[in-house]
Amino acid sequence: MKRWKTAFSGKYVIVLLILIFLVAGAGVILSFAESEQDDRTVVGIILPEQYADMIPAKDQHDGIMKACEAMNMKLIVRGNKDILEIEKDVKALYEEGAGMIFLSTPFYVQAAVYIVGDYPDIAFSTSTPKKYARNMTGYFIRMFEGRYMAGVAAGLRTKTDVIGYYALNETGLLRCDINAFTLGVQAVNPNARVVLILGNGMYDLNKMGKDVRTAVTERNIDVITYQLNETIIEKVADELEIYYIGAFSPSESKSPRHLFDVCTSWEAYFKDMLNSYNKGELNYIHTHWTGMEADTVYLTEFAEGVTPEMINAVKEQRKRIDKGEFIFTGPIYDDKGVLRVEKDDVIPDSAMFTNMDWYVKGVERFEQ
């Protein structure tokens, strides 16, 4: 008994108390750190497994990552291997605590629309306005606003009155964009035509280059734009010495033939979406579209090929958009001469993808 008292008396007791205090303090600190991390809002996004090699998907990934970092939210990325496994991906994100999940492609939406009801506490956001659910909102960016201004610039830049527009697939998004682009062209140059060059879904760089070369030569095209993130069109345009306007992401091209790019800021867009989610407003609407007013669509700096006349015209059109004037305001005729939009009528967002299965007057297909 005497030994026991001796062992735990004096300085030994002090040392023991210090150790207990340090251990307890460390435990409190770790507990606080874990609690703080767990309190962060968890956001999930489902992207194609190889998203790093796909520019549009990578742009979305980088944008939402920056938005979550800026807003102190925890981001969980789920790489989808197979569309048939979308339910597995959603369940995994749910189990990791995601309160909001982005479905990054229309294919995921079509596969997931039947299961979102099983997760009523999750706010789903999609990239298409075609599918709805109580807890799922369609999101998209009014890229066509930037396309319209690109059309204004192209309409003033062309000398042949023939402008090319390359697209890999014929989609609702394409029809919105090319129609807006053509309306921009016609606003400053009613005599100009826009030639649509379709790749028919074949992601073959050699074929893309060949198709563009053929169309440019046969139709006397001297300005071109395109509906994909691929530098092959830029290379062919430089080779043929025609002007071009890029899309989606800022181009690295330093060519004098490169006029500017119409770009998407996914960071600005996701911040807007996440703010709506934080306020509890996200799923009160069917679709959530933003554009130039929210800086989700922007134009890069103009190159030397953009004349003062072009710059002034583009700025004037930007003022119209900022005032709330809508691009798709009638009267608008289609390429068959049929009146599609009555005078002063406006095509609503909800009809952009679902009902726009036609092209405006001035669009011509390039038959190969």
C-alpha positions in Angstrom: 0.0 0.0 0.0 2.9 2.3 0.8 4.5 1.6 -2.6 1.2 2.4 -4.4 0.9 5.8 -2.6 4.5 6.6 -3.4 4.2 5.7 -7.1 1.2 8.0 -7.6 2.2 10.9 -5.4 4.0 14.2 -6.1 5.4 14.8 -9.5 3.9 11.5 -10.8 0.4 12.7 -10.2 1.2 16.0 -12.0 2.6 14.2 -15.0 -0.4 11.9 -15.1 -2.9 14.8 -15.0 -1.0 16.6 -17.8 -1.2 13.5 -19.9 -4.9 13.1 -19.2 -5.5 16.8 -20.1 -3.6 16.5 -23.4 -5.4 13.3 -24.4 -8.8 14.8 -23.6 -7.9 18.1 -25.3 -6.8 16.3 -28.5 -10.0 14.3 -28.4 -12.1 17.5 -28.2 -10.1 19.0 -31.1 -10.5 16.0 -33.3 -14.2 15.7 -32.4 -14.7 19.4 -33.2 -12.9 19.0 -36.6 -14.9 16.0 -37.5 -18.1 17.7 -36.5 -17.2 20.7 -38.6 -16.5 18.6 -41.6 -19.7 16.6 -41.2 -21.7 19.8 -41.0 -20.8 20.8 -44.5 -23.5 20.4 -47.2 -22.8 17.4 -49.3 -23.3 17.7 -53.0 -23.0 14.8 -55.5 -22.6 14.8 -59.3 -22.8 11.8 -61.6 -20.5 12.1 -64.6 -19.3 9.6 -67.3 -16.4 7.5 -65.8 -14.0 8.9 -68.3 -15.1 12.5 -67.7 -11.5 13.8 -67.6 -11.1 12.9 -71.3 -14.4 14.5 -72.3 -14.2 18.3 -72.5 -17.9 19.1 -71.9 -18.0 16.7 -68.9 -14.7 17.9 -67.6 -15.9 21.5 -67.8 -18.9 20.6 -65.6 -16.7 18.8 -63.2 -14.2 21.7 -62.9 -17.1 24.2 -62.6 -18.9 22.4 -59.8 -15.6 21.7 -57.9 -14.8 25.4 -57.9 -18.3 26.4 -56.9 -18.3 23.9 -54.0 -14.9 25.1 -52.8 -16.0 28.7 -52.9 -19.2 27.8 -50.9 -17.5 25.4 -48.5 -19.5 22.4 -49.6 -18.3 18.9 -49.8 -18.4 17.5 -53.4 -18.6 13.8 -54.2 -18.1 12.8 -57.8 -19.5 9.5 -59.0 -18.1 8.2 -62.3 -20.8 6.2 -64.1 -19.7 3.1 -65.9 -23.0 2.1 -67.4 -26.3 4.0 -67.6 -28.0 0.8 -66.4 -26.1 1.3 -63.1 -27.5 4.8 -62.5 -29.6 3.6 -59.5 -26.4 2.1 -57.9 -24.7 5.5 -58.3 -27.6 7.4 -56.8 -27.8 5.0 -53.9 -24.1 5.4 -53.2 -24.3 9.2 -53.2 -27.3 9.0 -50.9 -25.5 6.7 -48.4 -22.6 9.2 -48.4 -24.9 11.9 -47.3 -25.6 13.9 -50.5 -28.5 16.2 -50.1 -28.3 17.4 -53.7 -27.4 15.3 -56.8 -26.6 16.6 -60.3 -27.4 14.2 -63.2 -24.9 15.6 -65.8 -26.3 14.2 -69.0 -29.9 13.7 -70.5 -29.1 9.9 -70.6 -28.8 9.8 -66.8 -32.1 11.7 -66.5 -34.0 9.2 -68.6 -32.6 6.3 -66.6 -33.1 8.0 -63.2 -36.5 9.7 -63.5 -38.2 6.5 -62.3 -36.2 6.2 -59.1 -35.9 9.8 -57.8 -39.2 9.4 -56.0 -37.5 6.8 -53.8 -35.3 9.6 -52.5 -37.7 12.4 -51.5 -35.1 14.1 -49.3 -32.7 14.6 -52.2 -32.9 17.6 -54.5 -32.1 16.3 -58.0 -30.9 18.6 -60.8 -30.8 17.6 -64.4 -29.4 18.8 -67.7 -32.7 18.5 -69.6 -36.1 20.1 -69.3 -37.9 17.1 -70.8 -38.3 15.1 -67.6 -39.8 16.3 -64.4 -40.4 15.1 -60.8 -41.4 16.8 -57.6 -37.8 16.7 -56.4 -36.1 17.1 -59.8 -35.4 20.4 -61.6 -34.1 20.8 -65.2 -31.2 23.1 -65.4 -29.5 24.6 -68.5 -27.7 27.6 -69.8 -29.0 29.9 -72.4 -26.0 29.3 -74.7 -28.2 30.6 -77.6 -27.8 34.2 -76.3 -24.1 34.0 -77.0 -24.7 32.3 -80.3 -27.0 35.1 -81.3 -24.2 37.7 -80.8 -21.8 35.4 -82.6 -24.2 35.4 -85.5 -24.2 39.2 -85.5 -20.4 39.2 -85.8 -20.4 36.5 -88.5 -23.0 38.3 -90.5 -20.8 41.4 -90.6 -17.6 39.5 -91.2 -18.6 37.4 -94.2 -17.9 38.7 -97.7 -19.5 35.7 -99.5 -22.7 35.8 -97.5 -22.3 32.1 -96.7 -21.5 31.0 -93.2 -20.8 27.5 -92.0 -22.1 25.8 -88.8 -20.7 22.3 -87.9 -22.4 20.0 -85.6 -21.9 16.4 -84.7 -25.5 15.5 -84.0 -28.9 17.0 -84.7 -30.4 17.7 -81.3 -32.8 20.2 -79.6 -29.8 22.1 -78.3 -28.4 22.4 -81.8 -31.7 23.7 -83.2 -31.9 26.4 -80.5 -28.3 27.5 -81.0 -28.2 27.5 -84.8 -31.6 29.2 -85.0 -30.4 32.0 -82.6 -27.1 32.2 -84.5 -29.0 32.6 -87.8 -31.3 35.2 -86.4 -28.2 37.2 -85.3 -26.8 36.9 -88.8 -30.0 38.1 -90.4 -30.4 41.0 -88.0 -27.3 42.6 -89.7 -27.2 40.8 -93.0 -30.5 39.6 -94.4 -28.9 38.2 -97.5 -26.6 35.8 -95.7 -27.2 32.1 -95.4 -26.1 29.6 -92.8 -25.0 26.2 -94.0 -25.5 23.4 -91.5 -22.8 20.7 -91.8 -23.8 17.5 -89.8 -21.4 14.8 -88.8 -24.2 12.3 -88.3 -22.9 11.3 -84.8 -19.6 10.0 -86.1 -16.8 11.2 -83.8 -14.1 10.8 -86.4 -11.7 13.7 -86.6 -10.6 12.8 -90.1 -14.2 12.8 -91.3 -14.9 16.1 -89.5 -12.0 17.7 -91.3 -13.0 16.3 -94.6 -16.7 17.3 -94.3 -15.7 20.9 -93.4 -13.2 21.2 -96.3 -15.8 19.9 -98.7 -18.5 22.2 -97.5 -16.3 25.3 -97.4 -15.0 24.6 -101.0 -18.4 23.8 -102.5 -20.5 26.5 -100.8 -17.9 29.2 -100.7 -18.0 29.6 -96.9 -15.7 32.2 -95.4 -16.8 32.2 -91.8 -17.5 29.1 -89.6 -18.6 28.2 -86.1 -19.3 24.8 -84.5 -21.2 22.8 -81.9 -18.4 20.9 -80.2 -15.3 21.3 -78.2 -12.7 20.1 -80.8 -9.8 21.9 -82.3 -10.0 20.1 -85.7 -12.4 22.7 -87.0 -10.0 25.5 -86.0 -7.1 23.7 -87.8 -9.1 23.3 -91.0 -10.3 26.9 -90.9 -6.7 28.1 -90.6 -5.7 25.8 -93.4 -8.4 27.2 -95.7 -7.9 30.8 -94.5 -11.4 31.4 -93.3 -12.6 33.1 -90.1 -14.0 31.1 -87.2 -15.8 31.5 -83.9 -15.2 28.9 -81.1 -17.6 27.6 -78.5 -18.0 26.3 -74.9 -14.4 26.9 -73.6 -11.8 29.6 -74.4 -9.6 28.5 -77.3 -5.8 28.5 -77.1 -5.6 29.5 -80.7 -3.6 32.6 -81.5 -4.5 32.7 -85.1 -5.7 36.0 -86.6 -8.5 34.0 -88.1 -9.9 33.2 -84.7 -12.4 35.9 -83.9 -13.6 35.0 -80.4 -15.4 32.2 -78.5 -18.8 31.8 -77.0 -18.2 30.2 -73.6 -20.0 28.7 -70.7 -19.0 29.4 -67.1 -20.1 26.3 -65.2 -18.7 27.7 -62.0 -21.0 30.7 -62.1 -23.9 28.4 -63.0 -23.4 25.9 -60.2 -23.0 28.7 -57.7 -26.4 30.0 -58.8 -27.9 26.5 -58.5 -26.3 25.8 -55.1 -27.6 29.1 -53.8 -31.1 28.2 -54.8 -30.7 24.8 -53.1 -29.4 26.5 -49.9 -32.5 28.8 -49.9 -34.8 25.8 -50.4 -36.0 27.3 -53.7 -34.6 24.8 -56.2 -37.4 22.4 -56.7 -40.2 25.0 -56.7 -39.7 25.4 -60.5 -39.5 22.9 -63.4 -36.6 24.5 -65.2 -33.8 26.7 -64.0 -32.1 28.5 -66.9 -29.6 31.3 -66.8 -27.6 33.2 -69.4 -25.6 36.3 -69.9 -27.4 38.2 -67.1 -25.7 35.7 -64.6 -22.4 35.6 -66.5 -22.9 31.9 -67.2 -22.6 32.7 -70.9 -19.8 35.1 -72.0 -17.7 36.1 -75.0 -13.9 36.0 -74.9 -11.8 39.0 -76.0 -12.2 40.0 -79.6 -9.2 39.3 -81.9 -7.9 41.6 -84.6 -10.3 40.2 -87.2 -13.2 41.7 -85.3 -13.8 45.2 -86.8 -15.1 48.2 -84.8 -18.4 47.9 -86.6 -18.7 44.3 -85.4 -17.8 45.2 -81.9 -20.4 48.0 -81.7 -23.1 45.8 -83.2 -22.4 43.0 -80.7 -22.5 45.4 -77.8 -25.8 46.8 -79.0 -27.3 43.3 -79.1 -25.9 42.7 -75.6 -27.8 45.7 -74.3 -31.0 44.4 -75.8 -30.5 41.1 -74.0 -29.7 42.8 -70.7 -32.9 44.8 -71.0 -34.8 41.5 -71.2 -35.6 41.5 -74.9 -35.9 37.9 -76.0 -34.2 36.6 -79.1 -37.0 34.2 -80.1 -39.7 36.9 -80.5 -42.0 36.8 -83.6 -42.5 37.0 -86.4 -40.2 34.1 -87.1 -40.5 31.9 -90.3 -39.0 28.5 -90.7 -36.8 27.3 -93.6 -40.0 26.2 -95.5 -41.5 29.7 -95.3 -44.1 28.7 -92.6 -44.8 31.3 -89.9 -43.8 29.6 -86.7 -43.9 32.5 -84.2 -46.6 35.2 -84.5 -45.6 38.9 -84.3 -44.7 39.8 -80.7 -45.1 36.2 -79.5 -42.2 34.6 -77.6 -41.0 31.0 -77.5 -40.8 30.1 -73.8 -37.9 28.2 -72.2 -40.1 25.1 -71.7 -40.6 24.8 -75.5 -37.0 25.2 -76.5 -36.0 21.6 -76.5 -39.3 19.9 -76.6 -41.0 21.7 -79.5 -38.3 23.3 -81.6 -37.9 20.6 -84.3 -37.5 23.1 -87.1 -34.9 25.6 -88.4 -35.4 29.3 -89.1 -35.4 30.8 -92.6 -31.8 31.1 -93.8 -30.6 27.7 -92.6 -29.6 25.3 -95.3 -28.4 21.7 -94.9 -25.2 20.7 -96.6 -26.1 17.4 -98.4 -23.0 15.1 -98.7 
